[in-house]
Amino acid sequence: MQKLEKTRLSAEDWALAALDVIAEQGLAAVAVEPLARRLGVTKGSFYWHFPSREALLVAALERWEKTEQETVFGQLEAIPEPRARLRALFQLVAHELKPHVIYSELLKALDHPVVKPVLSRVSERRLDYLTASFRQAGLGRIDAQNRARLLYAAYVGFLQLSLQLGQPRLHHDEFDAYVNHVMTTLIPE
């Protein structure tokens, strides 16, 4: 991240920088002094906005959660047909790397008291959204819940294979074929 050319940083600037660090190095790497250097300011700027590192983490994760909700769910609500909305969801999610990296890093830090409630809310909201979408696509309640769990488990598993276990990255065409296969397999006709 380039140094911000502002005389005074906002709390939002600090939260976004913390998210960048989480994506690049993990939650443990979020520290006040390195962030201040990264942003080209003193630690005093940090303490103007936050009383502690934990408060910064809360703000960063709230920002990530809000952006994720607005970006993903906000864009899809305009699509009235449930199967088309599910396909659009697959395409949108498949081509957004940074949110997946952050999510993967947060999964590694699930034992952190600030992380667990955020990931619980995000996962519950995602599962509820998927279940509702599958219900709207014609599946019964139990089938929709099971399909949502299967899809979400495939998502988390794919992240682990690619980002945590370092499996070879799929080439663009291979990845698109994988996403199409998952869509064909999981979206009811």
Accessible surface in RSA format (square Angstrom, percent):
REM  Atomic radii and reference values for relative SASA: ProtOr
REM  Chains: A
REM  Algorithm: Lee & Richards
REM  Probe-radius: 1.40
REM  Slices: 20
REM RES _ NUM      All-atoms   Total-Side   Main-Chain    Non-polar    All polar
REM                ABS   REL    ABS   REL    ABS   REL    ABS   REL    ABS   REL
RES MET A   1    97.05  50.3  31.57  20.9  65.49 155.9  47.53  40.4  49.52  65.6
RES GLN A   2   158.71  88.8 146.83 107.3  11.88  28.3  57.22 121.8 101.49  77.0
RES LYS A   3   133.54  65.1 119.49  73.3  14.06  33.5  68.42  61.6  65.12  69.4
RES LEU A   4    49.76  27.7  36.21  25.9  13.55  34.1  38.16  26.8  11.60  31.2
RES GLU A   5   178.43 102.4 135.27 102.3  43.16 102.8  58.95 114.0 119.47  97.5
RES LYS A   6   109.83  53.6  88.51  54.3  21.32  50.8  67.53  60.8  42.30  45.1
RES THR A   7   148.86 105.9 112.13 113.7  36.73  87.5  90.47 121.5  58.39  88.3
RES ARG A   8   160.15  67.2 144.65  73.7  15.50  36.9  49.92  68.2 110.23  66.8
RES LEU A   9     1.95   1.1   0.65   0.5   1.30   3.3   0.87   0.6   1.08   2.9
RES SER A  10    45.14  38.1  41.18  55.0   3.97   9.1  41.24  87.8   3.90   5.5
RES ALA A  11    39.45  36.3  36.65  56.6   2.80   6.4  37.07  52.2   2.37   6.3
RES GLU A  12    71.08  40.8  65.87  49.8   5.21  12.4  40.84  79.0  30.25  24.7
RES ASP A  13    14.51  10.2  13.49  13.4   1.02   2.4   1.02   2.4  13.49  13.5
RES TRP A  14     0.00   0.0   0.00   0.0   0.00   0.0   0.00   0.0   0.00   0.0
RES ALA A  15     2.90   2.7   2.90   4.5   0.00   0.0   2.90   4.1   0.00   0.0
RES LEU A  16    68.72  38.3  68.28  48.8   0.45   1.1  68.28  47.9   0.45   1.2
RES ALA A  17     0.00   0.0   0.00   0.0   0.00   0.0   0.00   0.0   0.00   0.0
RES ALA A  18     0.00   0.0   0.00   0.0   0.00   0.0   0.00   0.0   0.00   0.0
RES LEU A  19    10.15   5.7  10.15   7.3   0.00   0.0  10.15   7.1   0.00   0.0
RES ASP A  20    21.13  14.8  20.28  20.2   0.84   2.0   4.63  10.9  16.50  16.5
RES VAL A  21     8.13   5.3   8.13   7.4   0.00   0.0   8.13   7.1   0.00   0.0
RES ILE A  22     0.00   0.0   0.00   0.0   0.00   0.0   0.00   0.0   0.00   0.0
RES ALA A  23    18.55  17.1   8.69  13.4   9.86  22.4   8.69  12.2   9.86  26.1
RES GLU A  24   103.22  59.3  65.74  49.7  37.47  89.2  43.04  83.2  60.18  49.1
RES GLN A  25   118.34  66.2  83.17  60.8  35.17  83.7  36.87  78.5  81.47  61.8
RES GLY A  26     5.66   7.0   0.00   N/A   5.66   7.0   5.66  15.5   0.00   0.0
RES LEU A  27    12.01   6.7   8.55   6.1   3.46   8.7   8.55   6.0   3.46   9.3
RES ALA A  28    98.93  91.0  69.14 106.7  29.79  67.8  74.85 105.4  24.09  63.8
RES ALA A  29    32.19  29.6  12.48  19.3  19.72  44.8  23.93  33.7   8.26  21.9
RES VAL A  30     0.50   0.3   0.02   0.0   0.48   1.1   0.02   0.0   0.48   1.3
RES ALA A  31    36.10  33.2  35.80  55.2   0.30   0.7  36.01  50.7   0.08   0.2
RES VAL A  32    18.99  12.5  15.36  13.9   3.63   8.7  15.36  13.3   3.63   9.8
RES GLU A  33    90.53  52.0  87.59  66.3   2.95   7.0  21.54  41.7  69.00  56.3
RES PRO A  34    58.25  42.5  53.13  48.4   5.13  18.6  54.18  44.7   4.08  25.3
RES LEU A  35     1.75   1.0   1.10   0.8   0.65   1.6   1.55   1.1   0.21   0.6
RES ALA A  36     4.16   3.8   4.16   6.4   0.00   0.0   4.16   5.9   0.00   0.0
RES ARG A  37   154.74  65.0 143.62  73.2  11.12  26.5  80.06 109.4  74.68  45.3
RES ARG A  38    49.29  20.7  35.10  17.9  14.20  33.8  31.12  42.5  18.17  11.0
RES LEU A  39     1.06   0.6   0.00   0.0   1.06   2.7   0.00   0.0   1.06   2.9
RES GLY A  40    43.80  54.0   0.00   N/A  43.80  54.0  13.11  36.0  30.69  68.7
RES VAL A  41    40.16  26.4  19.91  18.0  20.25  48.8  29.14  25.3  11.02  29.9
RES THR A  42   102.93  73.2  95.54  96.9   7.39  17.6  85.50 114.8  17.43  26.3
RES LYS A  43    90.63  44.2  87.06  53.4   3.57   8.5  43.50  39.2  47.13  50.2
RES GLY A  44    46.17  56.9   0.00   N/A  46.17  56.9  35.31  96.9  10.87  24.3
RES SER A  45    24.57  20.8  14.30  19.1  10.27  23.7  20.58  43.8   3.99   5.6
RES PHE A  46     0.00   0.0   0.00   0.0   0.00   0.0   0.00   0.0   0.00   0.0
RES TYR A  47   119.75  55.9  97.59  55.5  22.17  57.7  66.75  50.2  53.00  65.3
RES TRP A  48   173.24  69.5 141.97  68.7  31.28  73.4 132.53  70.7  40.71  66.0
RES HIS A  49    52.93  28.9  23.78  16.5  29.14  74.6  18.47  19.0  34.46  40.1
RES PHE A  50    12.89   6.5  11.28   7.0   1.61   4.2  12.41   7.5   0.48   1.4
RES PRO A  51   113.25  82.5  83.11  75.8  30.14 109.6  92.86  76.7  20.39 126.7
RES SER A  52    45.85  38.7  41.64  55.6   4.21   9.7  37.29  79.4   8.55  12.0
RES ARG A  53    77.48  32.5  73.12  37.3   4.36  10.4  42.29  57.8  35.19  21.3
RES GLU A  54    90.50  52.0  87.97  66.6   2.53   6.0  22.53  43.6  67.98  55.5
RES ALA A  55    27.70  25.5  18.75  28.9   8.95  20.4  24.31  34.2   3.39   9.0
RES LEU A  56     0.39   0.2   0.39   0.3   0.00   0.0   0.39   0.3   0.00   0.0
RES LEU A  57     0.11   0.1   0.11   0.1   0.00   0.0   0.11   0.1   0.00   0.0
RES VAL A  58    57.70  38.0  56.68  51.3   1.02   2.4  57.50  50.0   0.20   0.5
RES ALA A  59    26.08  24.0  20.80  32.1   5.28  12.0  22.78  32.1   3.30   8.7
RES ALA A  60     0.00   0.0   0.00   0.0   0.00   0.0   0.00   0.0   0.00   0.0
RES LEU A  61     0.05   0.0   0.05   0.0   0.00   0.0   0.05   0.0   0.00   0.0
RES GLU A  62    95.56  54.9  91.31  69.1   4.25  10.1  30.11  58.2  65.45  53.4
RES ARG A  63    66.26  27.8  62.22  31.7   4.04   9.6  14.08  19.2  52.18  31.6
RES TRP A  64    10.67   4.3   9.13   4.4   1.55   3.6  10.46   5.6   0.22   0.4
RES GLU A  65    16.67   9.6  16.67  12.6   0.00   0.0   8.03  15.5   8.64   7.1
RES LYS A  66   116.05  56.6 112.13  68.8   3.92   9.3  62.47  56.2  53.58  57.1
RES THR A  67    53.82  38.3  53.61  54.3   0.21   0.5  51.81  69.6   2.01   3.0
RES GLU A  68    12.48   7.2   6.54   4.9   5.94  14.1   9.16  17.7   3.32   2.7
RES GLN A  69    73.73  41.2  72.81  53.2   0.92   2.2  11.05  23.5  62.69  47.5
RES GLU A  70    93.85  53.9  82.18  62.2  11.67  27.8  45.27  87.6  48.58  39.7
RES THR A  71    38.97  27.7  33.88  34.3   5.10  12.1  24.79  33.3  14.18  21.4
RES VAL A  72    19.55  12.9  19.55  17.7   0.00   0.0  19.55  17.0   0.00   0.0
RES PHE A  73    21.58  10.8  21.46  13.3   0.12   0.3  21.58  13.1   0.00   0.0
RES GLY A  74    46.17  56.9   0.00   N/A  46.17  56.9  28.68  78.7  17.49  39.2
RES GLN A  75   102.90  57.5  82.99  60.7  19.90  47.4  40.59  86.4  62.31  47.3
RES LEU A  76     4.30   2.4   4.30   3.1   0.00   0.0   4.30   3.0   0.00   0.0
RES GLU A  77   110.73  63.6  89.51  67.7  21.22  50.5  46.18  89.3  64.55  52.7
RES ALA A  78    88.33  81.2  55.64  85.9  32.69  74.4  67.75  95.4  20.58  54.5
RES ILE A  79    45.88  26.1  44.72  33.3   1.16   2.8  45.87  33.0   0.01   0.0
RES PRO A  80   119.63  87.2  94.50  86.1  25.13  91.3 103.65  85.6  15.98  99.3
RES GLU A  81    70.31  40.4  66.56  50.4   3.75   8.9  60.36 116.8   9.95   8.1
RES PRO A  82    21.72  15.8  21.72  19.8   0.00   0.0  21.72  17.9   0.00   0.0
RES ARG A  83    65.98  27.7  65.98  33.6   0.00   0.0  19.45  26.6  46.53  28.2
RES ALA A  84    33.69  31.0  29.43  45.4   4.26   9.7  30.40  42.8   3.30   8.7
RES ARG A  85    21.65   9.1  21.65  11.0   0.00   0.0   2.28   3.1  19.36  11.7
RES LEU A  86     0.82   0.5   0.31   0.2   0.51   1.3   0.82   0.6   0.00   0.0
RES ARG A  87   105.75  44.4 105.75  53.9   0.00   0.0  41.94  57.3  63.81  38.7
RES ALA A  88    28.76  26.4  19.39  29.9   9.36  21.3  26.31  37.1   2.44   6.5
RES LEU A  89    15.66   8.7  15.66  11.2   0.00   0.0  15.66  11.0   0.00   0.0
RES PHE A  90    16.98   8.5  10.08   6.2   6.90  18.0  15.49   9.4   1.50   4.3
RES GLN A  91    71.31  39.9  68.83  50.3   2.47   5.9  40.79  86.8  30.52  23.1
RES LEU A  92    33.02  18.4  24.86  17.8   8.16  20.5  32.11  22.5   0.91   2.5
RES VAL A  93    39.93  26.3  38.62  35.0   1.31   3.2  39.93  34.7   0.00   0.0
RES ALA A  94    21.41  19.7   3.14   4.9  18.26  41.5   9.99  14.1  11.41  30.2
RES HIS A  95    96.80  52.9  63.83  44.4  32.96  84.3  61.22  63.1  35.57  41.4
RES GLU A  96    59.51  34.2  55.07  41.7   4.45  10.6  11.67  22.6  47.84  39.1
RES LEU A  97    96.77  53.9  88.26  63.1   8.52  21.4  90.03  63.2   6.74  18.1
RES LYS A  98    97.32  47.5  91.25  56.0   6.08  14.5  65.63  59.1  31.70  33.8
RES PRO A  99    40.71  29.7  39.87  36.3   0.84   3.1  40.50  33.4   0.21   1.3
RES HIS A 100    21.20  11.6  21.20  14.7   0.00   0.0  18.71  19.3   2.49   2.9
RES VAL A 101    27.66  18.2  27.66  25.0   0.00   0.0  27.66  24.0   0.00   0.0
RES ILE A 102     5.28   3.0   5.28   3.9   0.00   0.0   5.28   3.8   0.00   0.0
RES TYR A 103     2.62   1.2   2.62   1.5   0.00   0.0   0.01   0.0   2.61   3.2
RES SER A 104     1.42   1.2   1.42   1.9   0.00   0.0   0.96   2.0   0.46   0.6
RES GLU A 105    29.01  16.7  27.87  21.1   1.14   2.7   0.00   0.0  29.01  23.7
RES LEU A 106     0.13   0.1   0.13   0.1   0.00   0.0   0.13   0.1   0.00   0.0
RES LEU A 107    42.32  23.6  29.69  21.2  12.63  31.8  29.99  21.1  12.33  33.2
RES LYS A 108   116.55  56.9  78.70  48.3  37.85  90.1  57.54  51.8  59.01  62.9
RES ALA A 109    15.18  14.0  11.70  18.1   3.48   7.9  15.18  21.4   0.00   0.0
RES LEU A 110    73.51  40.9  71.84  51.4   1.67   4.2  71.92  50.5   1.59   4.3
RES ASP A 111   135.15  94.7 100.15  99.7  35.00  82.8  51.22 120.5  83.93  83.7
RES HIS A 112    39.68  21.7  35.50  24.7   4.18  10.7  29.09  30.0  10.59  12.3
RES PRO A 113    99.40  72.4  80.41  73.3  18.99  69.0  89.82  74.2   9.57  59.5
RES VAL A 114    13.48   8.9   7.87   7.1   5.61  13.5  12.20  10.6   1.28   3.5
RES VAL A 115     0.15   0.1   0.15   0.1   0.00   0.0   0.15   0.1   0.00   0.0
RES LYS A 116   118.22  57.7 118.22  72.5   0.00   0.0  62.75  56.5  55.47  59.1
RES PRO A 117    61.96  45.2  55.51  50.6   6.45  23.4  61.54  50.8   0.42   2.6
RES VAL A 118     8.25   5.4   8.25   7.5   0.00   0.0   8.25   7.2   0.00   0.0
RES LEU A 119     5.03   2.8   4.43   3.2   0.60   1.5   4.76   3.3   0.28   0.7
RES SER A 120    58.88  49.8  47.30  63.1  11.57  26.7  36.37  77.5  22.51  31.5
RES ARG A 121   105.94  44.5 101.47  51.7   4.47  10.6  61.00  83.4  44.94  27.2
RES VAL A 122     0.32   0.2   0.06   0.1   0.25   0.6   0.28   0.2   0.03   0.1
RES SER A 123    23.64  20.0  23.64  31.6   0.00   0.0  16.53  35.2   7.11  10.0
RES GLU A 124   110.64  63.5 106.29  80.4   4.35  10.4  32.69  63.2  77.95  63.6
RES ARG A 125    58.11  24.4  53.78  27.4   4.33  10.3  32.69  44.7  25.42  15.4
RES ARG A 126    28.35  11.9  28.12  14.3   0.23   0.6  14.86  20.3  13.49   8.2
RES LEU A 127    50.03  27.9  49.90  35.7   0.13   0.3  50.03  35.1   0.00   0.0
RES ASP A 128    85.19  59.7  79.24  78.9   5.95  14.1  27.90  65.7  57.28  57.1
RES TYR A 129    33.69  15.7  28.12  16.0   5.58  14.5  33.08  24.9   0.62   0.8
RES LEU A 130    10.40   5.8  10.40   7.4   0.00   0.0  10.40   7.3   0.00   0.0
RES THR A 131    24.43  17.4  24.43  24.8   0.00   0.0  18.62  25.0   5.81   8.8
RES ALA A 132    45.28  41.6  39.55  61.0   5.73  13.0  44.78  63.1   0.50   1.3
RES SER A 133     2.75   2.3   2.54   3.4   0.21   0.5   0.19   0.4   2.56   3.6
RES PHE A 134     0.00   0.0   0.00   0.0   0.00   0.0   0.00   0.0   0.00   0.0
RES ARG A 135   112.98  47.4 100.32  51.1  12.66  30.1  20.00  27.3  92.97  56.3
RES GLN A 136   105.81  59.2  77.91  56.9  27.90  66.4  39.35  83.8  66.46  50.4
RES ALA A 137     1.88   1.7   0.00   0.0   1.88   4.3   0.55   0.8   1.34   3.5
RES GLY A 138    64.64  79.7   0.00   N/A  64.64  79.7  32.81  90.0  31.84  71.3
RES LEU A 139    29.09  16.2  23.22  16.6   5.87  14.8  24.87  17.5   4.21  11.3
RES GLY A 140    40.89  50.4   0.00   N/A  40.89  50.4  33.71  92.5   7.18  16.1
RES ARG A 141   133.62  56.1 127.74  65.1   5.88  14.0  46.66  63.8  86.97  52.7
RES ILE A 142    93.20  53.0  91.48  68.2   1.73   4.2  91.48  65.9   1.73   4.7
RES ASP A 143    81.28  56.9  77.44  77.1   3.84   9.1   9.86  23.2  71.42  71.2
RES ALA A 144     0.00   0.0   0.00   0.0   0.00   0.0   0.00   0.0   0.00   0.0
RES GLN A 145    51.74  28.9  50.60  37.0   1.13   2.7   6.57  14.0  45.17  34.3
RES ASN A 146    75.50  52.1  70.61  68.2   4.89  11.8  25.72  61.9  49.78  48.1
RES ARG A 147    62.06  26.1  58.45  29.8   3.61   8.6   5.76   7.9  56.30  34.1
RES ALA A 148     0.00   0.0   0.00   0.0   0.00   0.0   0.00   0.0   0.00   0.0
RES ARG A 149   133.10  55.9 128.58  65.5   4.52  10.8  54.97  75.1  78.12  47.3
RES LEU A 150   103.60  57.7  99.17  70.9   4.43  11.1 103.15  72.4   0.45   1.2
RES LEU A 151    19.21  10.7  19.21  13.7   0.00   0.0  19.21  13.5   0.00   0.0
RES TYR A 152    22.15  10.3  21.87  12.4   0.27   0.7  22.15  16.6   0.00   0.0
RES ALA A 153    64.08  58.9  48.27  74.5  15.81  36.0  56.12  79.0   7.96  21.1
RES ALA A 154    35.80  32.9  21.31  32.9  14.48  32.9  33.52  47.2   2.27   6.0
RES TYR A 155    38.01  17.7  31.16  17.7   6.85  17.8  36.82  27.7   1.19   1.5
RES VAL A 156    33.71  22.2  33.71  30.5   0.00   0.0  33.71  29.3   0.00   0.0
RES GLY A 157    27.73  34.2   0.00   N/A  27.73  34.2  26.74  73.4   0.99   2.2
RES PHE A 158    52.21  26.1  49.52  30.7   2.69   7.0  50.59  30.7   1.62   4.6
RES LEU A 159    10.44   5.8  10.44   7.5   0.00   0.0  10.44   7.3   0.00   0.0
RES GLN A 160    81.51  45.6  81.51  59.6   0.00   0.0   4.98  10.6  76.53  58.0
RES LEU A 161    85.66  47.7  85.66  61.3   0.00   0.0  85.66  60.2   0.00   0.0
RES SER A 162    29.66  25.1  19.07  25.5  10.58  24.4  18.75  39.9  10.91  15.3
RES LEU A 163    61.19  34.1  34.33  24.6  26.86  67.5  36.52  25.7  24.67  66.4
RES GLN A 164    52.72  29.5  21.73  15.9  30.99  73.8  11.55  24.6  41.17  31.2
RES LEU A 165   121.13  67.5  94.43  67.6  26.70  67.1  98.88  69.4  22.24  59.9
RES GLY A 166    57.86  71.4   0.00   N/A  57.86  71.4  31.00  85.1  26.86  60.2
RES GLN A 167    86.49  48.4  82.09  60.0   4.40  10.5  14.72  31.3  71.77  54.4
RES PRO A 168   115.78  84.4  94.40  86.0  21.39  77.7 105.17  86.8  10.61  66.0
RES ARG A 169   178.91  75.1 155.48  79.3  23.43  55.8  70.90  96.9 108.01  65.5
RES LEU A 170    73.67  41.0  54.28  38.8  19.39  48.7  54.47  38.3  19.20  51.7
RES HIS A 171   135.02  73.8 129.44  90.0   5.58  14.3  83.98  86.6  51.04  59.4
RES HIS A 172   125.03  68.3 111.71  77.6  13.32  34.1  76.71  79.1  48.32  56.2
RES ASP A 173   113.01  79.2 106.12 105.6   6.89  16.3  36.10  85.0  76.91  76.7
RES GLU A 174    86.39  49.6  77.61  58.7   8.79  20.9  35.89  69.4  50.51  41.2
RES PHE A 175    41.70  20.9  41.70  25.8   0.00   0.0  41.70  25.3   0.00   0.0
RES ASP A 176    41.90  29.3  40.36  40.2   1.54   3.6  20.42  48.1  21.48  21.4
RES ALA A 177    60.76  55.9  49.83  76.9  10.93  24.9  55.96  78.8   4.80  12.7
RES TYR A 178    73.63  34.4  67.78  38.6   5.85  15.2  59.99  45.1  13.64  16.8
RES VAL A 179     7.97   5.2   7.29   6.6   0.69   1.7   7.97   6.9   0.00   0.0
RES ASN A 180    71.93  49.6  71.52  69.1   0.41   1.0  23.10  55.6  48.82  47.2
RES HIS A 181   117.69  64.3 111.83  77.7   5.85  15.0  73.03  75.3  44.66  52.0
RES VAL A 182    18.99  12.5  17.78  16.1   1.21   2.9  18.99  16.5   0.00   0.0
RES MET A 183    18.94   9.8  17.70  11.7   1.24   3.0  17.99  15.3   0.94   1.2
RES THR A 184   105.79  75.2  84.21  85.4  21.57  51.4  68.37  91.8  37.42  56.6
RES THR A 185    80.18  57.0  55.10  55.9  25.08  59.8  57.13  76.7  23.05  34.8
RES LEU A 186    10.43   5.8  10.43   7.5   0.00   0.0  10.43   7.3   0.00   0.0
RES ILE A 187    13.38   7.6   6.63   4.9   6.75  16.3   6.63   4.8   6.75  18.3
RES PRO A 188    20.78  15.1  12.45  11.4   8.32  30.3  19.59  16.2   1.19   7.4
RES GLU A 189   187.89 107.9 135.27 102.3  52.62 125.3  77.73 150.3 110.16  89.9
END  Absolute sums over single chains surface
CHAIN  1 A    10467.7       8665.5       1802.2       6203.7       4264.1
END  Absolute sums over all chains
TOTAL         10467.7       8665.5       1802.2       6203.7       4264.1
